Amino acid sequence: MNNDKKHLKVIRVKQLFCMLLLTILAATSYAAVEKRYVSDKLWLQLRTGPGSDFRILKALPSGEHLIFGEQTEDKNYTRVTTDKGLEGWVLTRFLEDEPVAKEKLIFSQRELVKVKAELDTLKQQTNTLSEEKSSLSGDHSSLIREKKALEKELKHITEISANALQLDSKNTTLTKRNKELEIQLATFTADNTRLKDNTDRTFMIIGGGLIFFGIILGLAIPAMRGGRKAASWS
């Protein structure tokens, strides 16, 4: 206990000395060429036992992460373990439930760096999306042009199809007319053949009649001549 009181007195003397030093620095700050700042770093002694008479294992800097253990009955000392597994005793009044300002600042700086990185990522994604949007706009314009070209081609094909239907209708009509003409031609040919046959028969009859008449004349003329001679003799 005496050691603790002595230690507290030493700390109070140090605090008074620091306050005096700050006052002197504040009074002479206007005349000073270079500025200096008081460090907020505190070194906490890690001892082998709960008391100032125990051996110091290590000086722990402010913000050091410690695993909380048991406390003495008067709660002046607490058994702690460092992240590296070093175990010892420290003064309880120098322990805080939350990180010190320096650690909070470091954490905030890390978060700021993380946020900036995320912001850069979002910017890159935004640029990528903008490029994709521009590309899609170009594709959309290209599709519109292609659609118009296809519509024009479809219209042309429709017109050709309509003309083809008209031609097919005309072709059907002409085919039908051609068949009718073929039938008429066949009829005319048959009639012509029949007339030719009739003409041939007529010519044959006439020719036969002429031949028969010639034969009769051939027989009659000599007989007529013979009768005339007999009449002249008598």
ROFI-845785 format. One record per residue: y negated, z negated, x negated of N, C-alpha, C, CB in turn. Coordinates in steps of 0.02 Angstrom, whole numbers, padded with zeros to 5 digits, always signed. Atoms other than C-alpha are relative to their C-alpha. Glycine has a CB too. Example, Ala and Ser with C-alpha at 12.3 -4.5 7.8 and 13.67 -1.06 7.14 Angstrom:
<sites>
+00059+00000-00045+00225-00390-00615-00060+00000-00045-00001-00062+00050
+00059+00003+00042+00053-00357-00684-00055-00037+00039-00023+00071-00020
</sites>
This chain:
<sites>
+00060+00000-00042+00000+00000+00000-00062+00000-00043+00000-00060+00047
+00058+00001+00045-00120-00040-00143-00012+00069-00030+00011-00051-00056
+00007-00068+00027-00084+00130-00215-00033+00046+00050+00068+00028-00022
+00030-00042-00052-00127+00210-00049-00075-00013+00006+00034-00012+00068
+00071+00017-00005-00292+00116-00041-00039+00030-00059-00010-00076+00002
+00033-00029+00059-00333+00169-00218-00007+00076+00008+00040-00016-00064
+00002-00073-00009-00289+00347-00174-00054+00019+00051+00069+00026+00024
+00051-00014-00049-00401+00341-00020-00070-00008-00030+00007-00047+00060
+00065+00009+00033-00545+00273-00125-00016+00059-00044+00000-00065-00041
+00011-00058+00043-00521+00414-00248-00021+00061+00041+00064+00016-00041
+00016-00057-00043-00524+00540-00107-00071-00006+00027+00050+00005+00058
+00068+00010-00026-00683+00463-00034-00052+00013-00054-00008-00071+00027
+00046-00013+00055-00766+00467-00204-00007+00075-00012+00024-00036-00064
+00002-00073+00009-00718+00649-00221-00041+00033+00055+00070+00029-00001
+00038-00028-00056-00788+00685-00048-00075-00011-00009+00023-00030+00066
+00071+00014+00012-00953+00599-00090-00027+00044-00056-00010-00074-00017
+00022-00042+00056-00960+00693-00253-00009+00073+00023+00052-00003-00057
+00005-00069-00026-00929+00857-00162-00063+00008+00042+00062+00019+00041
+00060-00003-00042-01066+00818-00035-00062+00001-00043-00002-00058+00049
+00057+00001+00045-01186+00777-00176-00007+00067-00036+00008-00056-00052
+00001-00064+00034-01138+00935-00266-00026+00055+00046+00069+00018-00026
+00024-00049-00049-01167+01037-00108-00075-00006+00011+00037-00007+00067
+00072+00011-00009-01338+00957-00086-00039+00028-00058-00015-00075+00008
+00034-00026+00059-01386+00999-00264+00001+00076+00000+00033-00027-00064
-00004-00073-00002-01324+01176-00244-00046+00029+00052+00072+00022+00014
+00045-00024-00052-01420+01196-00082-00072-00003-00021+00009-00039+00064
+00069+00007+00022-01579+01133-00164-00019+00050-00053-00012-00070-00026
+00014-00045+00056-01563+01248-00313+00022+00072+00014+00033-00024-00063
-00027-00067-00016-01495+01401-00220-00053+00054-00007+00029+00002+00070
+00053-00050+00004-01664+01487-00218-00015+00019-00072-00063-00025+00033
+00016-00014+00070-01685+01472-00406+00060+00030-00037-00022-00062-00034
-00060-00025+00035-01506+01521-00449+00003+00075+00003+00063-00031+00031
-00007-00073+00003-01473+01699-00503+00066+00020+00031-00005+00025-00073
-00066-00014-00027-01287+01698-00460+00019-00053+00051+00052+00004-00057
-00022+00046-00052-01210+01621-00305+00071-00022-00013-00006+00031+00069
-00067+00027+00005-01057+01511-00303+00018-00032+00067+00006-00051-00057
-00023+00029-00063-00951+01449-00158+00053-00052-00015+00028+00055+00047
-00048+00053+00008-00850+01291-00142+00067+00022+00028-00023-00066+00034
-00066-00020-00022-00665+01326-00132+00027-00049+00052+00048+00005-00060
-00030+00042-00051-00574+01262+00022+00074-00013-00014-00008+00031+00069
-00070+00008+00016-00407+01259-00068+00015-00073-00017+00020+00046-00060
-00022+00069+00011-00316+01093-00066+00071+00001-00027-00004-00042+00066
-00066+00005+00029-00169+01050-00174+00031-00066+00021-00002+00006-00078
-00034+00059-00025-00048+00930-00092+00060-00016-00045+00023+00010+00074
-00052+00020+00047+00068+00831-00204+00065-00014+00037-00022-00062-00039
-00068+00011-00027+00253+00841-00162+00036-00047-00048+00038+00069+00008
-00031+00052+00043+00338+00683-00227+00073-00010+00018-00039-00066+00007
-00071+00013-00010+00516+00626-00244+00012-00055+00052+00033-00020-00065
-00007+00054-00049+00484+00478-00128-00064-00012+00037+00023-00063-00035
+00059+00014-00041+00362+00410+00001-00047-00050-00032+00021-00025+00069
+00048+00044+00033+00230+00338-00115-00029+00034-00060+00033-00066-00020
+00034-00031+00056+00107+00378-00252+00031-00017-00067-00073-00020-00001
-00032+00019+00062+00216+00292-00381+00062+00042-00015+00018-00073+00001
-00057-00044+00012+00353+00423-00360-00022+00062-00039+00032+00021+00068
+00015-00057+00043+00364+00573-00474-00021+00060+00042+00062+00017-00043
+00024-00061-00033+00270+00731-00425+00046+00058-00015-00074+00016-00022
-00044-00058+00008+00386+00877-00397-00039+00066-00006+00049+00005+00058
+00038-00062-00002+00258+01010-00359-00066-00011+00037+00041+00057+00034
+00064+00001-00036+00078+01037-00304+00001+00057+00050-00061+00006-00049
-00004-00050-00053+00080+01128-00137-00070+00024+00019+00037-00028+00062
+00066-00025-00020-00069+01242-00097-00010-00005+00075-00009+00073-00023
+00015+00003-00072-00156+01236+00071+00029+00062+00034-00077-00005+00013
-00031-00054-00036-00070+01342+00201+00073+00009-00014-00035+00063-00015
-00071-00005+00016+00103+01315+00127+00042-00017+00062+00019-00047-00059
-00044+00012-00057+00238+01327+00260+00053-00050-00019+00032+00066+00026
-00048+00053+00014+00345+01170+00267+00042-00015+00062-00037-00064-00023
-00045+00020-00055+00494+01116+00371-00006-00076+00009+00075+00021-00015
+00013+00071-00015+00457+00950+00455+00065-00039+00002-00037-00007+00066
-00058+00044+00000+00578+00805+00426-00017-00069+00028+00029-00006-00071
+00012+00069-00024+00577+00617+00449-00065-00027-00029+00058-00046-00018
+00060+00034+00023+00427+00501+00428+00016-00073-00015-00056+00005+00054
-00006+00072+00013+00405+00327+00359-00021-00039+00062-00042-00022-00062
+00017+00041-00058+00381+00183+00479-00075+00000+00014+00025-00071-00009
+00072-00001-00009+00194+00181+00449-00028+00071+00008-00034-00034-00059
+00017-00070-00009+00194+00372+00462-00051+00026-00051-00028+00011+00069
+00045-00023+00053+00093+00386+00302+00030+00058-00039-00017-00057-00047
-00034-00053+00037+00223+00497+00220+00051+00035+00045+00035-00029-00063
-00048-00040-00038+00332+00636+00290+00044+00039-00049-00037+00050+00048
-00046-00039+00042+00487+00713+00214-00001+00073+00024+00073-00030+00004
+00005-00072-00016+00470+00903+00207+00044+00040-00047-00074+00024-00004
-00039-00047+00042+00564+01053+00138-00038+00065-00003+00072+00011+00029
+00035-00063+00008+00482+01208+00067+00046+00058+00018-00026+00008-00073
-00040-00060-00017+00538+01386+00106+00052+00015-00054-00046+00060+00008
-00048-00012+00054+00625+01389-00063+00053-00055-00005-00037+00005-00066
-00052+00052-00002+00728+01234-00018-00017-00062-00040+00063+00028-00026
+00020+00060+00037+00630+01107-00122-00019-00054+00049-00059+00016-00049
+00010+00055-00047+00631+00939-00032-00038-00057-00034+00067-00025+00028
+00038+00056+00027+00508+00796-00055-00042-00033+00055-00045+00023-00057
+00042+00038-00046+00377+00681+00023-00073+00016-00013+00013-00076-00006
+00072-00014+00005+00194+00717+00061-00037-00047+00047-00016+00074+00017
+00041+00040-00045+00050+00623+00142-00006+00035+00068-00070-00012-00031
-00002-00028-00068+00059+00648+00330-00068+00025+00022+00026-00051+00050
+00067-00018-00025-00130+00658+00356-00023+00069-00023-00050-00052-00022
+00019-00066+00024-00138+00820+00259+00041+00057+00032+00007+00004-00076
-00040-00050-00035-00014+00907+00373-00034+00020+00066+00072-00027+00014
+00030-00026-00061-00074+01017+00516+00054+00035+00042-00058+00050-00016
-00048-00033-00045+00018+01081+00669-00009+00076+00001-00006-00028+00070
+00015-00071-00001-00066+01251+00654-00021+00023-00069-00056+00016+00052
+00021-00025+00065-00104+01364+00506-00073-00013-00013+00014+00076-00006
+00070+00013+00018-00265+01331+00412-00040+00065+00009-00005-00025-00073
+00045-00057-00012-00416+01446+00426+00017+00059-00046-00072-00020-00010
-00016-00054+00047-00365+01543+00271+00061+00039+00024+00013-00028-00070
-00060-00034-00025-00193+01580+00342-00015+00040+00063+00055-00051+00013
+00020-00036-00060-00270+01627+00508-00037+00064-00018-00043-00044+00045
+00037-00059+00022-00387+01745+00416+00047+00053-00027-00052-00019-00054
-00049-00048+00027-00242+01823+00321+00039+00032+00056+00048-00036-00049
-00037-00027-00057-00146+01840+00483-00042+00050+00040+00024-00057+00046
+00045-00045-00036-00298+01917+00568-00009+00065-00038-00068-00033+00012
+00007-00061+00040-00319+02038+00423+00062+00044+00006-00014-00018-00073
-00062-00038-00008-00137+02088+00436+00003+00034+00069+00061-00046-00009
+00001-00029-00067-00156+02112+00623-00049+00058+00004-00017-00053+00052
+00050-00053+00001-00313+02214+00591+00028+00063-00033-00063-00023-00036
-00031-00057+00034-00219+02325+00468+00051+00033+00046+00033-00022-00066
-00050-00026-00046-00079+02342+00595-00032+00039+00057+00043-00056+00028
+00036-00033-00055-00202+02386+00734-00029+00066-00024-00055-00045+00028
+00027-00061+00027-00287+02513+00621+00054+00053-00009-00035-00013-00067
-00056-00047+00008-00119+02591+00580+00021+00029+00068+00060-00034-00034
-00018-00024-00067-00077+02599+00765-00054+00047+00027+00009-00059+00049
+00055-00044-00022-00249+02674+00798+00005+00069-00033-00068-00032-00016
-00009-00064+00035-00219+02807+00665+00058+00039+00030+00013-00012-00075
-00057-00034-00031-00050+02843+00743-00019+00030+00067+00058-00050+00010
+00023-00026-00065-00131+02860+00914-00046+00061-00009-00037-00055+00039
+00043-00057+00013-00262+02976+00840+00042+00062-00017-00049-00015-00057
-00043-00055+00018-00126+03083+00763+00037+00027+00062+00051-00021-00053
-00034-00022-00061-00032+03085+00928-00049+00037+00046+00030-00060+00037
+00050-00034-00041-00194+03132+01017-00013+00070-00026-00066-00040+00001
+00010-00067+00030-00223+03275+00894+00060+00045+00014-00012-00006-00075
-00060-00039-00014-00043+03330+00917+00001+00023+00072+00063-00040-00016
+00002-00018-00071-00061+03325+01106-00053+00053+00013-00013-00062+00043
+00053-00050-00009-00224+03423+01093+00025+00069-00023-00064-00020-00039
-00028-00063+00024-00137+03555+00988+00052+00028+00048+00031-00009-00070
-00050-00023-00048+00008+03561+01110-00033+00026+00064+00049-00057+00017
+00036-00023-00059-00116+03576+01253-00029+00070-00011-00056-00049+00019
+00028-00066+00016-00202+03722+01166+00055+00052-00001-00036-00002-00068
-00056-00046+00002-00033+03801+01134+00025+00017+00071+00058-00028-00041
-00022-00011-00069+00017+03777+01316-00050+00043+00039+00011-00067+00036
+00051-00041-00032-00148+03851+01372+00009+00073-00019-00071-00024-00018
-00013-00069+00022-00113+04004+01265+00062+00029+00032+00007+00002-00076
-00062-00024-00033+00064+04015+01334-00013+00015+00073+00055-00053-00007
+00015-00010-00070-00006+03998+01510-00036+00067+00010-00043-00058+00028
+00036-00064-00004-00127+04142+01480+00047+00059-00011-00058+00002-00050
-00048-00053+00014+00013+04245+01406+00046+00012+00059+00041-00017-00063
-00043-00007-00058+00123+04209+01556-00036+00034+00058+00025-00069+00022
+00039-00032-00054-00016+04260+01675-00004+00075-00013-00072-00030+00004
+00003-00071+00016-00037+04425+01582+00068+00034+00012-00022+00010-00073
-00067-00028-00010+00151+04453+01584+00015+00006+00074+00052-00044-00035
-00011-00002-00073+00156+04412+01770-00036+00060+00031-00024-00065+00033
+00037-00057-00026+00020+04540+01806+00034+00066-00020-00072-00001-00026
-00034-00061+00022+00112+04670+01701+00063+00012+00041+00017-00005-00075
-00061-00007-00039+00274+04635+01795-00016+00020+00072+00039-00065+00000
+00020-00019-00068+00184+04646+01963-00019+00074+00002-00059-00043+00024
+00018-00070+00003+00111+04814+01911+00062+00044-00006-00047+00014-00059
-00061-00039+00008+00281+04876+01854+00041+00000+00064+00042-00028-00058
-00036+00005-00063+00360+04813+02016-00031+00046+00052+00001-00072+00025
+00034-00044-00046+00229+04906+02116+00018+00073-00014-00076-00009-00003
-00017-00069+00019+00265+05065+02018+00072+00016+00020-00009+00009-00076
-00070-00011-00019+00452+05043+02045+00007+00007+00075+00045-00058-00026
-00002-00004-00073+00422+05013+02230-00023+00069+00024-00044-00054+00032
+00024-00066-00018+00321+05173+02241+00052+00054-00016-00066+00016-00036
-00053-00048+00018+00457+05268+02148+00058-00004+00049+00024-00012-00072
-00055+00009-00048+00587+05193+02264-00017+00031+00067+00016-00075+00009
+00021-00031-00063+00485+05246+02415+00005+00076-00004-00071-00022+00019
-00006-00073+00010+00472+05422+02344+00072+00022-00002-00036+00021-00065
-00071-00017+00003+00657+05419+02307+00031+00000+00069+00037-00050-00045
-00026+00001-00069+00693+05370+02487-00023+00062+00038-00024-00064+00036
+00025-00061-00033+00582+05511+02548+00038+00061-00024-00075+00009-00012
-00037-00056+00027+00668+05632+02430+00072+00000+00026+00000-00002-00076
-00068+00004-00026+00837+05569+02488+00003+00024+00072+00027-00071-00006
+00002-00023-00070+00786+05596+02669-00007+00076+00003-00058-00034+00037
+00008-00073+00002+00725+05771+02628+00063+00034-00023-00059+00019-00046
-00062-00029+00025+00883+05805+02530+00053+00001+00054+00025-00039-00061
-00049+00002-00055+00988+05749+02678-00015+00055+00052-00001-00069+00034
+00020-00052-00049+00888+05864+02794+00017+00069-00026-00075-00005+00015
-00015-00065+00029+00903+06010+02674+00075+00013-00004-00031+00005-00070
-00073-00008+00003+01089+05979+02652+00027+00018+00069+00034-00065-00025
-00020-00015-00069+01110+05978+02840-00019+00071+00019-00031-00050+00049
+00023-00069-00015+01007+06138+02855+00041+00051-00037-00074+00008-00017
-00040-00045+00040+01107+06217+02715+00069+00010+00032+00008-00027-00071
-00065-00007-00034+01269+06179+02806-00006+00043+00062+00027-00070+00019
+00010-00042-00059+01197+06254+02964-00005+00074-00019-00063-00022+00038
+00007-00069+00023+01147+06410+02867+00067+00028-00024-00051+00004-00057
-00066-00022+00021+01320+06417+02789+00043+00019+00059+00035-00054-00042
-00038-00015-00061+01396+06410+02963-00023+00066+00030-00006-00057+00052
+00028-00063-00027+01278+06547+03023+00021+00059-00043-00076-00004+00005
-00020-00054+00044+01317+06651+02869+00073+00017+00010-00013-00020-00073
-00071-00014-00012+01503+06630+02898+00009+00037+00066+00040-00066+00001
-00004-00035-00065+01477+06682+03080-00021+00072-00007-00043-00036+00053
+00024-00069+00011+01374+06833+03027+00050+00040-00039-00067+00000-00035
-00049-00036+00041+01504+06878+02898+00060+00020+00042+00023-00044-00060
-00057-00016-00044+01643+06867+03026-00018+00055+00049+00023-00063+00039
+00022-00053-00047+01542+06971+03150-00005+00066-00036-00067-00018+00031
+00007-00062+00038+01504+07097+03014+00068+00030-00016-00039-00013-00065
-00068-00024+00013+01687+07107+02968+00031+00030+00062+00045-00057-00027
-00027-00025-00063+01734+07128+03150-00031+00067+00019-00011-00050+00056
+00034-00064-00015+01603+07264+03174+00024+00055-00047-00076-00009-00006
-00025-00049+00047+01662+07349+03017+00069+00025+00020+00002-00029-00071
-00067-00019-00022+01841+07345+03079-00004+00046+00062+00042-00062+00015
+00007-00042-00060+01785+07414+03247-00026+00069-00018-00048-00034+00051
+00027-00065+00022+01684+07550+03160+00054+00042-00033-00059-00010-00048
-00054-00038+00033+01832+07596+03052+00049+00028+00052+00038-00046-00050
-00046-00024-00051+01943+07607+03205-00031+00058+00039+00020-00057+00048
+00034-00055-00036+01812+07712+03293+00001+00064-00040-00073-00020+00017
-00001-00060+00043+01799+07828+03145+00070+00029-00003-00024-00018-00071
-00069-00024+00002+01989+07838+03138+00017+00038+00065+00049-00058-00011
-00014-00033-00064+01998+07881+03323-00036+00067+00003-00023-00045+00059
+00038-00063-00001+01860+08009+03306+00032+00050-00048-00074-00012-00019
-00031-00045+00049+01941+08080+03150+00066+00028+00027+00012-00036-00066
-00065-00024-00028+02111+08086+03237-00012+00052+00055+00040-00059+00028
+00016-00047-00054+02031+08171+03387-00021+00068-00028-00054-00027+00045
+00023-00062+00030+01946+08297+03275+00059+00038-00030-00052-00013-00054
-00059-00033+00029+02109+08331+03185+00042+00032+00055+00042-00050-00042
-00039-00026-00056+02201+08350+03350-00033+00060+00030+00011-00055+00053
+00036-00057-00029+02065+08463+03417+00004+00061-00046-00074-00019+00012
-00006-00055+00048+02073+08566+03257+00067+00033+00004-00013-00025-00071
-00068-00028-00005+02260+08585+03274+00005+00045+00062+00053-00056+00002
-00003-00040-00063+02241+08642+03453-00038+00066-00009-00030-00040+00059
+00037-00061+00012+02107+08764+03401+00038+00048-00045-00069-00015-00030
-00038-00042+00047+02217+08824+03260+00057+00036+00036+00028-00043-00057
-00054-00031-00037+02356+08860+03382-00027+00048+00053+00044-00054+00033
+00026-00040-00055+02247+08930+03518-00031+00064-00024-00052-00040+00039
+00035-00060+00024+02148+09053+03415+00050+00057-00015-00041-00016-00064
-00047-00056+00011+02300+09156+03354+00029+00026+00065+00057-00023-00046
-00029-00023-00064+02369+09159+03530-00050+00044+00036+00019-00060+00044
+00051-00041-00033+02205+09224+03595-00006+00067-00034-00068-00036+00000
+00003-00064+00035+02202+09357+03462+00061+00045+00018-00003-00012-00077
-00061-00038-00018+02382+09410+03504-00006+00030+00070+00062-00044-00005
+00009-00024-00069+02338+09430+03689-00047+00059+00002-00025-00056+00045
+00048-00055+00002+02191+09540+03649+00033+00063-00027-00061-00018-00042
-00034-00059+00028+02300+09655+03542+00048+00030+00051+00038-00019-00064
-00048-00026-00050+02432+09670+03680-00037+00037+00055+00041-00057+00030
+00038-00032-00052+02300+09715+03805-00026+00068-00023-00059-00044+00023
+00025-00064+00026+02231+09850+03693+00056+00051-00007-00035-00011-00067
-00056-00045+00007+02403+09925+03667+00022+00029+00067+00059-00034-00034
-00022-00024-00065+02439+09938+03848-00052+00047+00028+00012-00058+00048
</sites>
